[in-house]
Amino acid sequence: MIIDRVAAKVMWSKRINRFVLTKAAAGSLPFILRLPAGESWLIKRALDCGAHGLLMPMCETKEQAPSGVCACRHPDVERCKDGLRGTGAMFSPANFNQDGSVYLMYANQNITLKAQIEAKKAVDNMEALAAVDSKDALFVRLIDLAYSIGFFCTDKTIQSI
């Protein structure tokens, strides 16, 4: 399941946390959050709530990508020495049906990170974006991409993109 935090008019803390706690108590429902920005504090909050992955918005260059990667990874000498994520998440292990120590051991492997391709600049830099370590996938938002190059979703020519 993907929860859209970009277009949604839902207050983050109360409703999202309540949703996560309910799903964790029911045996865990994997979910990915589409964030409104790739800022470190948003990334950490989403993962601390128990998200299984993130869709990072407007990732256009390889320079923008590492900040999202580092914010969602715990420091790990072998895989992510620049990881910025702390260990205080109490809800995350429950959403993976793990205790805290097991969760921390595998969290860097278990969290999926997808970069959203939404603009022509991102398409121009696609190979470099795909080469960024720890990105699991590139996610193309076709309507936003079409709009960024001058097509509107009502245009019949959008199919040629």
Backbone torsions as a table, in degrees:
resi	resn	phi	psi	omega
1	MET	NA	139.8	175.8
2	ILE	-112.8	128.6	176.5
3	ILE	-105.2	121.2	-176.5
4	ASP	-87.1	112.8	177.8
5	ARG	-99.3	8.0	-180.0
6	VAL	-94.2	-55.6	-176.7
7	ALA	-91.9	-8.3	-176.7
8	ALA	-75.9	146.1	177.0
9	LYS	-105.8	45.2	-177.3
10	VAL	-108.3	131.6	175.1
11	MET	-63.6	133.0	-175.2
12	TRP	-61.9	-64.3	-163.5
13	SER	-61.9	-53.0	-174.7
14	LYS	-71.1	-54.6	-172.8
15	ARG	-74.4	-43.3	-179.4
16	ILE	-66.9	-45.3	178.8
17	ASN	-61.6	-39.8	178.2
18	ARG	-63.4	-42.7	177.8
19	PHE	-59.9	-48.4	-178.1
20	VAL	-61.9	-45.9	-179.9
21	LEU	-62.3	-40.2	178.6
22	THR	-62.6	-45.7	-179.5
23	LYS	-67.5	-38.0	178.6
24	ALA	-63.8	-41.9	179.4
25	ALA	-65.9	-28.3	-178.3
26	ALA	-86.5	1.5	177.9
27	GLY	111.6	11.8	173.9
28	SER	79.4	128.0	174.9
29	LEU	-124.1	112.1	-179.4
30	PRO	-60.6	135.6	177.4
31	PHE	-146.8	152.0	177.1
32	ILE	-116.5	138.5	177.6
33	LEU	-104.8	131.8	170.7
34	ARG	-92.4	112.7	-173.9
35	LEU	-86.9	152.9	178.3
36	PRO	-75.1	-19.4	179.6
37	ALA	-157.6	158.8	180.0
38	GLY	-91.5	35.6	-178.0
39	GLU	-81.0	143.3	-174.7
40	SER	-54.1	-43.7	-176.2
41	TRP	-67.5	-33.9	176.9
42	LEU	-69.2	-40.8	179.4
43	ILE	-62.6	-49.4	-179.2
44	LYS	-61.9	-42.5	179.8
45	ARG	-62.5	-43.4	180.0
46	ALA	-61.1	-43.9	-178.6
47	LEU	-73.4	-35.2	177.1
48	ASP	-66.6	-23.1	174.7
49	CYS	-78.0	-12.3	177.2
50	GLY	108.5	11.7	178.5
51	ALA	-60.1	142.8	177.9
52	HIS	-87.6	-11.4	179.1
53	GLY	-174.9	172.0	-177.1
54	LEU	-135.2	145.0	166.9
55	LEU	-104.0	116.2	-177.5
56	MET	-91.5	124.9	-175.8
57	PRO	-77.6	155.8	169.5
58	MET	43.2	50.2	176.7
59	CYS	-88.8	106.4	-172.4
60	GLU	-110.7	-23.7	-177.5
61	THR	-135.3	160.1	178.6
62	LYS	-66.3	-22.8	178.0
63	GLU	-71.1	-30.2	179.2
64	GLN	-76.3	-28.5	-172.4
65	ALA	-66.9	-44.0	-174.5
66	PRO	-60.7	-30.6	-179.4
67	SER	-62.5	-39.7	176.9
68	GLY	-67.5	-39.6	179.6
69	VAL	-63.3	-48.7	-177.3
70	CYS	-64.6	-37.7	-178.2
71	ALA	-69.1	-24.1	-178.3
72	CYS	-101.3	3.3	179.4
73	ARG	-114.3	142.0	172.0
74	HIS	-76.9	150.0	177.4
75	PRO	-59.2	132.7	-177.6
76	ASP	-152.7	117.6	-174.0
77	VAL	-56.9	-38.7	-176.0
78	GLU	-80.8	-41.0	-170.9
79	ARG	-107.0	-32.0	-175.8
80	CYS	-155.3	75.7	-176.5
81	LYS	-63.7	-20.7	-179.1
82	ASP	-97.1	14.2	-179.5
83	GLY	-58.0	139.7	-176.3
84	LEU	-111.7	-5.7	-173.5
85	ARG	-76.8	135.9	178.1
86	GLY	-82.7	-176.7	-176.1
87	THR	-112.3	13.6	-174.0
88	GLY	-85.0	6.0	-176.2
89	ALA	-73.0	117.4	179.8
90	MET	-93.2	-23.3	-176.8
91	PHE	-88.5	-29.7	-176.0
92	SER	-56.1	-49.8	-178.9
93	PRO	-57.0	-37.9	-179.1
94	ALA	-63.5	-36.8	-179.7
95	ASN	-72.9	-11.6	175.3
96	PHE	-109.3	8.7	-177.4
97	ASN	53.5	45.6	-178.3
98	GLN	-134.3	157.7	170.7
99	ASP	-83.9	171.3	-173.2
100	GLY	-58.0	-43.3	-177.0
101	SER	-68.7	-38.8	178.4
102	VAL	-68.6	-41.4	178.7
103	TYR	-57.6	-48.7	-178.3
104	LEU	-63.7	-32.3	-179.6
105	MET	-66.2	-34.3	-173.9
106	TYR	-115.7	2.2	-174.3
107	ALA	-57.4	-42.3	-178.9
108	ASN	-62.7	-30.7	178.6
109	GLN	-82.6	-31.4	-172.1
110	ASN	-83.9	-22.9	-178.1
111	ILE	-85.1	129.1	177.9
112	THR	-98.9	140.2	-178.3
113	LEU	-129.2	120.0	-178.5
114	LYS	-119.5	133.8	177.2
115	ALA	-94.2	133.9	179.1
116	GLN	-89.1	127.5	176.5
117	ILE	-98.1	108.9	-173.0
118	GLU	-127.6	-0.6	-175.3
119	ALA	-144.9	158.2	-179.7
120	LYS	-56.3	-38.7	179.6
121	LYS	-58.6	-38.3	177.9
122	ALA	-66.7	-39.6	177.7
123	VAL	-63.0	-42.5	178.5
124	ASP	-60.8	-28.6	-178.1
125	ASN	-106.2	16.7	-172.8
126	MET	-56.3	-44.8	-179.1
127	GLU	-61.9	-42.7	179.1
128	ALA	-66.4	-39.8	177.8
129	LEU	-64.2	-41.2	-179.5
130	ALA	-66.2	-25.7	-177.9
131	ALA	-82.7	-8.4	-178.9
132	VAL	-67.0	125.5	179.4
133	ASP	-60.4	146.0	175.2
134	SER	75.1	0.9	169.9
135	LYS	-84.0	131.4	-177.1
136	ASP	-91.7	-26.5	-177.5
137	ALA	-164.9	160.9	170.4
138	LEU	-109.2	132.4	-175.6
139	PHE	-116.0	112.6	-176.3
140	VAL	-88.6	122.8	174.6
141	ARG	-97.3	91.1	-168.9
142	LEU	-58.3	-43.0	-177.2
143	ILE	-65.9	-43.0	177.0
144	ASP	-64.4	-40.8	178.5
145	LEU	-62.6	-46.1	179.2
146	ALA	-59.7	-43.5	179.7
147	TYR	-61.8	-39.2	-177.4
148	SER	-67.7	-19.3	178.3
149	ILE	-108.8	14.0	170.7
150	GLY	100.9	7.4	177.4
151	PHE	-104.4	148.7	176.2
152	PHE	-111.5	153.7	-174.0
153	CYS	-63.6	-13.2	177.8
154	THR	-88.9	-11.8	179.9
155	ASP	-69.6	135.0	175.9
156	LYS	-68.2	-22.8	-177.7
157	THR	-74.0	-9.2	-178.6
158	ILE	-60.5	-28.7	179.4
159	GLN	-65.4	-23.9	179.8
160	SER	-77.6	-11.9	-179.4
161	ILE	-71.8	NA	NA
